[in-house]
Amino acid sequence: MGGKTDLDRVTAYVPPEWKQELEEWAEAEERSVSWLVSKLIGNALQERREKSQPEAVGTGAK
């Protein structure tokens, strides 16, 4: 496991109960906490991008 990667490292501080819950979730998914947190961040960024795109103009209203 592990190895070289071209990904950047990010450090975050979370309450102990969050860490415990993340560890349990990751174990249930047979993944690492790092993988799980990366996916959660990716999903949140995608949602943010979708919300920040301008609304469609020209919906038939004159």
Secondary structure, 3 states (H helix, E strand, C coil): CCCCCCCCCCCCCCCHHHHHHHHHHHHHCCCCHHHHHHHHHHHHHHHHHHHHCCCCCCCCCC
